[in-house]
Amino acid sequence: MANKRTLKKFIRNTCAAIAAETLMATAIFPEIKEEDAHNIVRKAAHLQAEFLPKVNVAGRTFVATVEKPTHMATPHRNPAVKALIEEFDKAVVELVKEMNAIFPDSVKQVLKQTVNE
């Protein structure tokens, strides 16, 4: 990520996309339980609320240790930010697995047929 603002946008957009896809799938396929879909949306919101404050902390952690604040203090070279991105990626993968688990087999078959066509 180029800077903290870009990283925050990435986190917001990723969580919003997960929530939107879940709600859209619920609207298209009535076989999906709404309660399960709403749990996924809640978890996506919680994920966003959990990681956005960490962006500021991770950025400050590295900048405070740099002797001369130069272009070398950018987030993509920051080990704390890299660790934050890896942690976020793992959480997103788990959430997507949960999202896929709420789809009944009939819905998965329809989606597979659509992709193969």
DANORZI-V313952 format. One record per pair of residues at least 12 apart in sequence whose ideal C-beta (glycine too) atoms are under 10 Angstrom apart, sorted by the first residue. I is the first residue (numbers start at 1). GAP is how many residues later the second one is. Records with the same first field share a line. If there is no record, write none. Layout:
I = GAP + GAP
This chain:
1 = 54 + 73 + 74 + 75 + 77 + 80 + 81 + 83 + 84
2 = 72 + 73 + 74
3 = 52 + 56 + 71 + 72 + 73 + 78
4 = 51 + 52 + 54 + 55 + 56 + 70 + 71 + 74 + 77
5 = 50 + 70
6 = 49 + 69 + 70
7 = 44 + 45 + 47 + 48 + 51 + 52 + 68 + 69 + 74 + 77 + 78 + 81
8 = 40 + 43 + 44 + 47 + 48
10 = 41 + 45 + 75 + 78
11 = 36 + 37 + 39 + 40 + 41 + 43 + 44 + 73 + 74 + 77 + 81
12 = 36 + 39 + 40
13 = 35
14 = 30 + 33 + 34 + 37 + 74 + 75 + 77 + 78 + 81
15 = 26 + 28 + 29 + 30 + 31 + 32 + 33 + 34 + 35 + 36 + 37 + 73 + 76 + 77 + 80
16 = 28 + 29 + 32
17 = 27 + 75
18 = 22 + 23 + 25 + 26 + 27 + 29 + 30 + 74 + 77 + 78 + 80 + 81
19 = 18 + 19 + 21 + 22 + 23 + 24 + 25 + 26 + 28 + 29 + 76 + 80
20 = 21 + 24
21 = 16 + 19 + 23 + 75 + 78
22 = 14 + 15 + 16 + 17 + 18 + 19 + 21 + 22 + 73 + 74 + 76 + 77 + 80 + 81
23 = 14 + 15 + 17 + 18
24 = 13
25 = 12 + 15 + 74 + 77 + 78 + 82 + 86
26 = 12 + 14 + 15 + 76
28 = 79 + 82
29 = 74 + 75 + 77 + 78 + 81 + 82
30 = 77
31 = 71 + 72 + 73 + 74 + 75 + 76 + 79
32 = 70 + 71 + 72 + 75
33 = 69 + 71
34 = 68
35 = 67
36 = 62 + 63 + 65 + 66 + 67
37 = 62 + 65
39 = 59 + 60 + 63
40 = 55 + 56 + 58 + 59 + 61 + 62
41 = 58
43 = 48 + 51 + 52 + 55 + 56
44 = 47 + 48 + 51 + 55
46 = 45 + 49
47 = 41 + 44 + 45 + 47 + 48
48 = 40
50 = 37 + 38 + 41
51 = 33 + 34 + 36 + 37 + 40 + 41
54 = 26 + 27 + 29 + 30 + 33 + 34
55 = 20 + 25 + 26 + 29 + 30 + 33
57 = 23 + 27
58 = 17 + 20 + 21 + 22 + 23 + 24 + 25 + 26 + 27 + 29
59 = 14 + 15 + 16 + 19 + 21 + 22 + 25
60 = 20
61 = 17 + 18 + 19 + 20 + 22 + 23
62 = 12 + 13 + 15 + 16 + 17 + 18 + 19 + 20
63 = 12 + 15 + 17
65 = 13 + 14 + 15
66 = 12
